[in-house]
Amino acid sequence: MIPSILAHQLQKGVEDFLQTTFPPSTPFFHGIIDTLLSAKEGIFKGPYLSIQLPFRRSEGGVDFFEDIDIAFTPYLHQERAFERISGPNPRSTIVATGTGSGKTECFLYPILDHCFRHRGEPGIKAVLIYPMNALAIDQAGRIARAIFRDRSLKGNVTAGLFVGQSEKDPQIGMSAEAVISHKDTLRHSPPDILLTNYKMLDYLLVRARDYPLWRQNGPETLRYLVVDELHTFDGAQGTDLACLLRRLKARLNTPKHHLCCVGTSATLGARDAEKRLLSYAAEIFGEPIDEDAVIAEYRVSAGEFLEKSLISRMDIPPREAAALLDPESYNGVEELVTAQYRLWFNEEIPSEMIQNWEW
């Protein structure tokens, strides 16, 4: 996916939609949409390129958990989250890091570790709440793969997806790519980890046919309560969520200060924003959250990133070559990359480089 081409295609798609959906109804408005779309920054701005330095990696390696393996070297912020959320006394945490930073892994592996240590014990041990079904379904596949590829977790830990939309072929058991989604199976054999959305969770607490889902939960069975994209629950929706979580705890007779509550959010700005988020999260969860609960991202500095790099080329294509920069003027990725290499480096692309690429 080449960002410049994708941005152009998205813009063209929006333009086509506006032109076909809103045809002028009187001669006075004839051509007004075309004029608006053709005006520079009339509707669209950008595309903008955001360049971020890499996240800082942990120096502790992959052996953080005794019984389960991590298939990657965690980032430093993930390790900080593991330290707070893992163990016999996990602490409520807000993970506020950028896109692509692995926020899900921050709470997933501590939850999987807890479920493994309590394997064989009935009842739901973690509830993961998502603002949209699409997010829940996407994360369900991610969790299924994490469980399936670990020899300790496979067969010992289960996860289930309970959302409103029905599947053509619901999953009765765990697989390499999917969690349990057959609703009657979930009701009568509750999973260790339940993925849902806040509206469906409301139904699960009041519908008579869903009673078996919670029947095996003792007061201390539920240990983790996760709300993904916490910042999206604002206004009346935030109030509804707060009431719902209190009803859930009352239904299960969960002791005060027993739950480890986890929220994920976008990257924060000023320190004042962090304080507001902590206060907001405490109100939503109805649980105390300490001042050190926010896990922010850690990035390498520019000096560290460039210290072993040698900048040998600083040429910029001349203005008259601007047309050659347009990716739409090429017939494929190979032709585009070859031309860009010639344009920026003033030489032909090495043949061995082409041979090692997958077009």
Backbone torsions as a table, in degrees:
resi	resn	phi	psi	omega
1	MET	NA	114.2	179.0
2	ILE	-93.3	118.9	-173.4
3	PRO	-55.0	-40.5	-177.8
4	SER	-65.0	-39.8	178.0
5	ILE	-68.6	-43.5	179.9
6	LEU	-61.4	-42.6	179.0
7	ALA	-62.3	-41.8	178.8
8	HIS	-63.8	-42.5	-179.4
9	GLN	-65.8	-40.2	177.7
10	LEU	-63.5	-44.6	179.1
11	GLN	-62.1	-43.9	179.6
12	LYS	-63.1	-39.3	179.2
13	GLY	-63.4	-41.8	178.0
14	VAL	-65.8	-41.4	178.7
15	GLU	-60.8	-45.9	179.4
16	ASP	-62.0	-40.3	179.6
17	PHE	-62.6	-45.6	-178.9
18	LEU	-65.4	-39.3	-177.7
19	GLN	-69.4	-33.7	-178.2
20	THR	-89.7	-25.2	-176.5
21	THR	-86.2	-29.5	-175.7
22	PHE	-122.5	68.1	177.7
23	PRO	-70.1	144.8	-179.3
24	PRO	-64.6	138.4	-177.8
25	SER	-96.1	-15.1	178.7
26	THR	-136.1	156.1	179.8
27	PRO	-59.1	-28.0	-178.4
28	PHE	-60.8	-34.6	-176.3
29	PHE	-94.8	7.3	-178.8
30	HIS	-62.4	126.4	176.9
31	GLY	81.5	0.8	-175.0
32	ILE	-68.9	-36.2	179.0
33	ILE	-68.8	-41.5	177.8
34	ASP	-60.5	-39.6	178.8
35	THR	-65.2	-41.4	179.7
36	LEU	-64.8	-43.1	-178.2
37	LEU	-68.9	-32.4	-178.6
38	SER	-80.6	-17.5	179.2
39	ALA	-67.8	138.1	178.9
40	LYS	-63.2	122.6	-177.4
41	GLU	57.0	29.1	175.5
42	GLY	-66.5	-40.5	176.0
43	ILE	-125.8	-44.7	-172.8
44	PHE	-99.4	145.9	171.4
45	LYS	-130.1	148.6	-179.2
46	GLY	93.3	-156.4	4.9
47	PRO	-71.7	151.4	-179.7
48	TYR	-104.6	144.3	178.4
49	LEU	-105.8	120.6	178.1
50	SER	-106.1	120.1	-179.1
51	ILE	-108.8	118.3	-179.4
52	GLN	-116.6	146.4	174.2
53	LEU	-74.6	154.2	-177.1
54	PRO	-64.1	154.2	173.4
55	PHE	-69.1	145.6	180.0
56	ARG	-75.2	132.0	179.9
57	ARG	-83.3	153.2	175.2
58	SER	-73.0	149.9	176.1
59	GLU	-97.9	0.2	-177.0
60	GLY	-84.8	-8.7	179.6
61	GLY	82.1	-160.5	-172.7
62	VAL	-105.4	4.9	-174.6
63	ASP	-99.0	41.5	-178.5
64	PHE	-70.6	-40.1	-178.0
65	PHE	-101.3	138.3	-174.3
66	GLU	-70.8	-37.8	-170.4
67	ASP	-104.3	-17.9	-178.2
68	ILE	-123.2	152.0	-177.7
69	ASP	-99.0	145.8	172.6
70	ILE	-106.8	125.8	-174.2
71	ALA	-83.9	16.2	-178.3
72	PHE	-153.2	159.1	172.9
73	THR	-82.2	117.3	-174.4
74	PRO	-69.4	154.5	170.9
75	TYR	-71.2	163.5	-179.0
76	LEU	-62.6	-39.4	-179.9
77	HIS	-68.3	-29.8	175.7
78	GLN	-67.9	-40.6	177.5
79	GLU	-63.5	-39.6	177.6
80	ARG	-63.0	-38.7	177.9
81	ALA	-67.4	-41.8	176.9
82	PHE	-55.6	-43.3	-177.3
83	GLU	-62.2	-34.9	-178.5
84	ARG	-82.8	-38.8	-168.9
85	ILE	-92.3	-16.3	-176.5
86	SER	-90.7	170.7	171.8
87	GLY	88.5	-178.0	-176.4
88	PRO	-70.8	-20.8	-179.2
89	ASN	-127.7	68.0	-179.0
90	PRO	-67.8	148.7	-178.0
91	ARG	-113.4	141.9	179.3
92	SER	-57.9	141.8	-170.1
93	THR	-145.5	145.6	172.4
94	ILE	-114.8	119.6	178.8
95	VAL	-97.0	108.6	-176.3
96	ALA	-119.6	79.7	-179.2
97	THR	-129.0	169.2	-172.1
98	GLY	-75.5	175.3	178.0
99	THR	-62.4	136.5	179.4
100	GLY	79.0	13.0	-176.5
101	SER	-92.4	-1.6	178.9
102	GLY	78.4	44.3	179.3
103	LYS	-63.3	-37.6	-178.7
104	THR	-60.8	-43.5	-179.7
105	GLU	-62.3	-26.8	-178.9
106	CYS	-57.2	-40.6	179.8
107	PHE	-103.7	-22.4	-175.3
108	LEU	-63.7	-48.8	-175.3
109	TYR	-68.6	-39.1	172.1
110	PRO	-60.4	-37.3	178.5
111	ILE	-68.5	-43.3	177.9
112	LEU	-61.8	-39.7	178.6
113	ASP	-63.4	-42.8	178.1
114	HIS	-63.3	-44.3	-179.2
115	CYS	-64.6	-36.9	178.4
116	PHE	-66.6	-42.6	179.9
117	ARG	-66.6	-21.5	178.0
118	HIS	-113.5	29.0	-179.9
119	ARG	-61.9	144.8	-179.4
120	GLY	87.7	-15.8	177.8
121	GLU	-84.7	128.0	-176.0
122	PRO	-73.0	160.7	174.9
123	GLY	106.3	159.9	179.5
124	ILE	-81.5	124.7	-175.8
125	LYS	-102.4	-17.0	179.8
126	ALA	-149.2	135.7	175.0
127	VAL	-117.1	124.8	179.8
128	LEU	-111.4	119.0	-175.3
129	ILE	-108.8	128.7	-179.0
130	TYR	-118.8	148.9	-179.1
131	PRO	-73.3	-21.8	-178.0
132	MET	-138.7	149.8	178.0
133	ASN	-60.1	-38.6	-177.6
134	ALA	-59.1	-40.6	177.6
135	LEU	-66.1	-43.0	-179.5
136	ALA	-62.5	-42.7	-179.1
137	ILE	-66.1	-41.5	179.0
138	ASP	-63.0	-45.0	-178.7
139	GLN	-70.5	-28.1	178.2
140	ALA	-60.8	-43.3	177.7
141	GLY	-64.1	-37.1	179.1
142	ARG	-64.2	-43.1	179.8
143	ILE	-67.9	-40.3	178.8
144	ALA	-59.2	-43.1	-179.7
145	ARG	-66.8	-37.7	179.2
146	ALA	-64.8	-37.9	179.8
147	ILE	-73.4	-43.6	-172.9
148	PHE	-65.6	-37.8	-174.0
149	ARG	-82.9	-6.6	179.9
150	ASP	-102.0	122.1	-174.8
151	ARG	-67.2	-23.6	177.0
152	SER	-78.3	-37.7	-175.6
153	LEU	-81.3	-37.3	-176.9
154	LYS	-59.8	122.0	-178.5
155	GLY	87.0	-10.6	-178.7
156	ASN	-113.1	-22.9	-177.4
157	VAL	-126.7	136.5	179.5
158	THR	-123.5	152.5	176.2
159	ALA	-135.9	147.5	-178.2
160	GLY	-135.4	146.7	178.7
161	LEU	-111.7	120.1	-179.4
162	PHE	-126.9	95.6	178.5
163	VAL	-126.6	173.9	-173.1
164	GLY	-69.2	-41.6	-175.5
165	GLN	-71.0	143.7	-177.2
166	SER	-96.2	143.2	177.3
167	GLU	-93.5	151.4	177.3
168	LYS	-65.7	-42.8	178.4
169	ASP	-128.3	82.1	-178.3
170	PRO	-62.1	147.5	-175.7
171	GLN	-83.0	121.3	-179.3
172	ILE	-84.8	-30.8	179.4
173	GLY	-132.6	172.9	177.7
174	MET	-69.9	146.1	175.1
175	SER	-138.9	-178.3	-178.1
176	ALA	-67.8	-23.7	-174.7
177	GLU	-122.5	-5.9	-174.0
178	ALA	-144.3	148.3	174.1
179	VAL	-93.9	176.1	179.5
180	ILE	-67.8	131.5	179.1
181	SER	-132.5	-1.3	176.8
182	HIS	-72.5	116.3	-168.6
183	LYS	-63.5	-41.8	179.0
184	ASP	-66.4	-35.2	175.6
185	THR	-62.7	-42.6	179.1
186	LEU	-65.2	-39.0	-178.4
187	ARG	-65.0	-41.8	-172.2
188	HIS	-97.5	-14.1	172.8
189	SER	-134.9	73.9	-174.1
190	PRO	-55.9	138.6	-180.0
191	PRO	-77.9	167.8	174.1
192	ASP	-69.1	-38.1	-176.8
193	ILE	-122.1	126.5	-179.9
194	LEU	-112.8	123.1	175.8
195	LEU	-104.5	131.3	-178.4
196	THR	-158.5	-175.9	171.7
197	ASN	-117.0	167.2	-169.9
198	TYR	-69.7	-28.3	177.1
199	LYS	-70.4	-42.4	178.0
200	MET	-67.3	-36.9	177.5
201	LEU	-60.2	-36.0	176.1
202	ASP	-59.3	-46.9	178.1
203	TYR	-62.7	-40.0	-177.4
204	LEU	-63.9	-19.9	180.0
205	LEU	-90.5	-16.4	-174.1
206	VAL	-117.9	-23.5	-176.5
207	ARG	-77.7	134.6	-176.8
208	ALA	-62.9	-37.0	-176.8
209	ARG	-71.0	-14.5	178.5
210	ASP	-94.1	1.7	-178.6
211	TYR	-56.2	-41.5	-178.6
212	PRO	-60.0	-21.6	-178.5
213	LEU	-59.6	-34.3	-175.1
214	TRP	-104.6	-2.8	-170.4
215	ARG	-62.8	-30.7	-176.4
216	GLN	-88.8	-0.1	-179.6
217	ASN	-84.7	122.4	169.6
218	GLY	-85.9	176.7	-178.0
219	PRO	-57.1	-31.5	-175.9
220	GLU	-108.9	9.1	-178.4
221	THR	-66.9	-48.5	178.7
222	LEU	-72.9	118.9	-175.0
223	ARG	-112.4	-30.8	-175.1
224	TYR	-123.4	139.0	175.9
225	LEU	-132.6	113.9	-174.1
226	VAL	-116.8	133.6	173.6
227	VAL	-120.4	113.2	179.3
228	ASP	-81.4	144.9	-178.7
229	GLU	53.6	54.0	-175.0
230	LEU	-55.9	-34.9	-176.1
231	HIS	-67.8	-15.1	179.7
232	THR	-78.5	-15.1	179.7
233	PHE	-90.2	82.2	-178.2
234	ASP	-117.3	167.9	176.9
235	GLY	59.7	-136.6	-177.5
236	ALA	-62.9	-34.5	179.3
237	GLN	-65.0	-37.8	176.4
238	GLY	-64.7	-39.7	177.4
239	THR	-64.0	-42.8	177.8
240	ASP	-60.5	-43.3	-179.3
241	LEU	-64.3	-43.4	179.6
242	ALA	-59.5	-44.8	178.7
243	CYS	-64.7	-39.8	-179.4
244	LEU	-62.4	-44.4	-179.1
245	LEU	-65.8	-34.3	176.5
246	ARG	-69.5	-36.2	176.1
247	ARG	-66.4	-39.3	177.9
248	LEU	-60.9	-46.8	-179.7
249	LYS	-65.4	-37.2	178.3
250	ALA	-67.9	-39.2	-180.0
251	ARG	-62.5	-38.6	-177.3
252	LEU	-94.2	0.3	-178.0
253	ASN	56.2	39.1	-179.1
254	THR	-67.5	127.6	179.9
255	PRO	-62.3	153.2	176.7
256	LYS	-62.1	141.0	176.8
257	HIS	63.8	17.3	179.4
258	HIS	-87.3	-37.3	-175.4
259	LEU	-72.2	141.7	167.7
260	CYS	-97.4	111.1	-177.0
261	CYS	-98.7	134.2	-178.2
262	VAL	-129.1	131.4	174.7
263	GLY	-125.3	141.8	173.2
264	THR	-108.8	146.9	-176.1
265	SER	-150.5	170.2	177.0
266	ALA	-71.4	165.6	178.4
267	THR	-59.2	136.2	-178.4
268	LEU	-89.7	161.2	177.2
269	GLY	-101.5	-103.1	-175.8
270	ALA	-72.0	164.0	179.0
271	ARG	-61.1	-32.3	179.6
272	ASP	-63.2	-34.8	177.9
273	ALA	-65.2	-35.7	177.7
274	GLU	-64.2	-42.1	179.4
275	LYS	-64.8	-40.6	179.2
276	ARG	-65.5	-38.8	179.4
277	LEU	-65.2	-41.6	178.3
278	LEU	-61.7	-43.8	179.0
279	SER	-64.4	-42.4	179.8
280	TYR	-63.6	-45.1	-179.1
281	ALA	-63.4	-39.3	178.6
282	ALA	-62.8	-36.8	178.8
283	GLU	-71.6	-40.1	-179.7
284	ILE	-64.8	-50.6	-175.7
285	PHE	-78.8	-23.4	-175.5
286	GLY	68.4	29.3	-178.8
287	GLU	-133.8	149.9	177.5
288	PRO	-69.2	139.0	178.4
289	ILE	-131.2	121.7	-173.7
290	ASP	-74.5	166.7	-174.5
291	GLU	-68.3	-17.9	-180.0
292	ASP	-97.8	17.0	-171.9
293	ALA	-76.4	-19.6	-176.1
294	VAL	-80.9	123.9	175.2
295	ILE	-100.3	112.2	179.2
296	ALA	-98.9	170.5	-178.5
297	GLU	-83.3	153.7	175.7
298	TYR	-122.0	124.2	179.7
299	ARG	-118.2	150.6	176.2
300	VAL	-70.2	152.1	178.8
301	SER	-77.7	163.7	178.5
302	ALA	-61.6	-37.7	179.3
303	GLY	-63.9	-42.2	179.2
304	GLU	-65.8	-40.2	-176.3
305	PHE	-68.2	-33.9	-174.4
306	LEU	-103.0	-0.2	-171.4
307	GLU	-62.9	-27.7	-179.5
308	LYS	-106.4	14.0	-178.6
309	SER	-101.5	140.7	177.3
310	LEU	-113.7	114.5	179.6
311	ILE	-86.4	110.5	-176.2
312	SER	-111.7	-12.1	-177.9
313	ARG	-129.7	126.6	-179.0
314	MET	-132.5	14.9	-178.2
315	ASP	-71.2	146.2	176.5
316	ILE	-121.1	133.2	-179.7
317	PRO	-57.3	143.3	179.7
318	PRO	-69.5	162.0	-177.6
319	ARG	-57.8	-37.7	-176.9
320	GLU	-68.0	-11.2	178.5
321	ALA	-96.6	12.0	-175.3
322	ALA	-60.0	-35.0	-178.4
323	ALA	-64.0	-28.6	-179.6
324	LEU	-71.8	-13.2	179.6
325	LEU	-82.5	-13.2	-177.5
326	ASP	-73.1	112.7	-177.4
327	PRO	-66.5	-20.9	-178.5
328	GLU	-72.9	-12.3	-178.0
329	SER	-87.0	4.3	-178.4
330	TYR	-114.4	156.0	-174.5
331	ASN	-89.4	-7.6	-179.7
332	GLY	-175.7	173.8	-176.9
333	VAL	-65.6	-41.2	-178.3
334	GLU	-62.1	-45.2	179.1
335	GLU	-64.0	-39.4	179.3
336	LEU	-63.5	-50.4	-176.7
337	VAL	-65.0	-40.3	179.2
338	THR	-61.5	-43.4	179.9
339	ALA	-68.4	-38.9	-179.7
340	GLN	-68.2	-36.7	177.1
341	TYR	-62.0	-44.0	179.5
342	ARG	-64.5	-38.3	-177.2
343	LEU	-69.1	-43.2	-173.8
344	TRP	-86.6	-31.3	-176.3
345	PHE	-107.7	-4.0	176.0
346	ASN	58.0	36.7	175.9
347	GLU	-159.9	165.7	-179.0
348	GLU	-77.4	148.3	-179.7
349	ILE	-68.2	134.9	-178.7
350	PRO	-61.0	139.1	-177.6
351	SER	-62.5	-36.7	-179.2
352	GLU	-66.2	-28.4	177.2
353	MET	-68.8	-40.5	178.3
354	ILE	-64.3	-41.4	-176.8
355	GLN	-64.6	-29.2	-177.1
356	ASN	-88.7	-4.9	-178.8
357	TRP	-91.6	150.9	174.3
358	GLU	-109.8	109.9	-175.6
359	TRP	-82.6	NA	NA
